[in-house]
Amino acid sequence: MAADGYSALHEFWLNLRAIPNHVYRAMFRGGPPKTDRTRSSFIFGNVFLHLHSVRTHLWSLRWSTTMGLGIMTTAAFLITLVTGILLMFYYKPYPDVAYQSIKDIHFIVPTGRFMRNIHRWAANVMVVAVILHMARAFYTASYRKPEEFNWFIGWGLLVTTLGLSFTGYLLPWDQLAYWAITIGANIAQSPREITDALGITAWADIGGFQREILLGSDKVGEEALIRFYLLHVMILPLALVMLMAVHFWRIRKDGGLAKPANADELVAEEAKEFYPVFTDVPTKTYHLAAIVKGKTAAVGSGPEHTVPSMPHLFYAELGVLMLTTLICVGLAFVSDAPLKELANPLVPENPAKAPWYFLGLQEIVSFSAFMGGIGIPMLCVIGLGLIPFLDREKEGTGSWFGGPGGWKLVKWSIVVGFAASIGVEAFAIHFGWLREWFPEIPQLFITFINPGTVLTAIYAAYSIWAVRRYNSTRAGALALFTCFLCGFIVLTVIGTYFRGPNWDFFWSPSDWGGH
């Protein structure tokens, strides 16, 4: 008999009925977050939300500050993760059944085509968003102290995202995938351009070693498919999650998003409607972190001109998440993920094209595999990583196109970037290049003097001019980054729309003819 007079069996029945209510109270024991204190506890008490700051500066909430690109990247990754897990229930990573399993997903499995389309479009949205996000961080000089390390993490996220997308390209095991990966493997092998010319390949075959590491064999086959599958579904996603966790955590520890020095003045009008919670003589503690003093950006200032992250920041993030989902679902309705014929090593795809974000490189690779696939990309990647240590200036931090030269310099850099890339490409397409003029020319000349290296040299010369003109390394970085961005766009458009069989130039695919 229970103490309150009910039988134990009756009390058990009451407890059973009350389970949903008890579970809800156990999960949300703090109740609805209606005050600043409960809103703060809402974040502190949640392992996932704990990566956020309790309060967010009004400057960071402005749409023009970030355009939601970081959250859009995260949302796209979550969509690819969920849809990818669903696709794994049906996909079989073996050459003799991989293509058939993709066909089953596409034509037989209920909603399989829709899930595959969403997966494909979310992956593309993620690539676009991460590139734009990195450009935003650069143009607002958000890589400067104390965020140098986080710039490195962002750089790693960009590379990992491209790796994730590239490894997923092979999984359908169709003609498009097979020959695109074959191109990638040939690029990995491209150091042979150098070792062959020097006659040392027999002793130091760096290209062959790289190709074997990539494929697990000397050809695109079963070992390559298993290797790409593991990278795509386990190793790279795990690496991406770890990098994202550090990235978000560092944003909080480094004092939030980069802001202009006069950010408080710029948001003063918006802050009037919010009461001050930190004064010279505080009478109430809003958690220890809000009142301590220290040297780091996170504790060096009071919470004036800030608002609780719950609900202001979370509602904005939720809005971007919904928008990203809407974009991916909308694109999935109007465009199917491609699926060509079963991969056939004996029938080359012509033209064989890499994923769209590598077509700019493929355009340069058509002149020199080594410089287009390894040399110039490595220069760009290393240059991006070193930006925080080459630009130690402070002017313009947190402002769009801030620093010496500013928007005017960026506008001129856009003109130079587009004009140089179009001019060099037009010359090479119309008049040919060294091999057409001098058939017997040594390969080393072709490797180091090609449209890609010429374009890089023009951009570098323009950047040096900007450094001298404005007496600023930031100005040089603005010029160089903008030029490479324009060159990337021009080369990608040419590779996507104007290259046909044998990588010849065509104004329209209707001119390709038979092959």
Secondary structure, 3 states (H helix, E strand, C coil): CCCCCCCHHHHHHHHHHCHHHHHHHHHCCCCCCCCHHHHHHHHHCCCCHHHCCCEEEHHHHCHHHHCCHHHHHHHHHHHHHHHHHHHHCCCCCCHHHHHHHHHHHHHCCCCHHHHHHHHHHHHHHHHHHHHHHHHHHHHCCCCCCCCHHHHHHHHHHHHHHHHHHHHHCCCCCEHHHHHHHHHHHHHHCCCHHHHHHHCCCCCCCHHHHHHHHHHCCCCCCHHHHHHHHHHHHHHHHHHHHHHHHHHHHHHHHCCCCCCCCCHHHHCHHHHCCCCCCCCCCCCCCCCHHHCCCCCCCCCCCCCCCEEEHHHHHHHHHHHHHHHHHHHHHHHHHHCCCCCCCECCCCCCCCCCCCCHHHHHHHHHHCCCHHHHHHHHHHHHHHHHHHHHHHCCCCCCCCCCCCCCCHHHHHHHHHHHHHHHHHHHHHHHHHHCCHHHHCCCCCHHHHHHCCHHHHHHHHHHHHHHHHHHHHCCHHHHHHHHHHHHHHHHHHHHHHHHHCECHHHCECCCHHHCCCC
